[in-house]
Amino acid sequence: MATATRKPWTAEELERLPDGWRYEIDEGELVIMTPAGWRHNRVVTRIARLLGNFVEERRLGGEVITNELGILLRKEPVHTLRAPDVAYFTAEQVARIGDERGFPAVVPALVVEVHDASEPEIGRKVAQYLAAGVRAVWVVDLEARTLTRHGQEGEPRTWSGADAVIEEPVLPGFSCRLSELLG
C-alpha cells in the first residue's frame, strides 16, 4: 500500500494565494479562515486604537499593526506563520524589519488574538507565539468578555468585569479598563 505525502506549505507559497481569505501556516499545514465579522473587527479596532494612541503619546517609536500581518514564527523543520489580530513591535523590532517585503521573521513584543467561537483552538497559537519569543499574548474572549494575558514567565492572568483594569508590562505605564477594549 502506498502512502501519500503532502509537501508542507511555506511562507513564499502563501504569498501567491488569492486575497479575500485569511491564511496561516500551522507547522506546514495551510489553515484557511473566513473573513472576520463585525463584532470581532470592532474589538480589534478598539484595541489597536488604544495601544496605538499609547505608543504615539509616549513617543515609543514602535508600531501597532492590524489587518492580520503574517509573521513567520518558525522556518525549521517546517514553516509556522501566524497572523495576529493586533501586534505591537518595539522601535528596535521595527528597525530590524526595515523595508522588508512579505512576512517578517521578527516577532512582535505583544500579540493580541480576539477569539470567538468560529476560531479553532487558541491554546496552540499562544504556545507558538511564546515559543517564538513573543513576550506577551492577549487572548480576548468575546463570549466570556474576558482578557487573558499569557507571558514568558508566570501563570496566565485573566481579567473579567467591565471595570477590571488591564496593565501591560511590555508597555510600561499602559492601563485601561476592560470595557474600553470590549465596548
Order of alpha helices (4+ residues) and beta strands (2+ residues): alpha-beta-beta-alpha-beta-beta-beta-beta-alpha-beta-alpha-beta-beta-beta-beta-beta-alpha
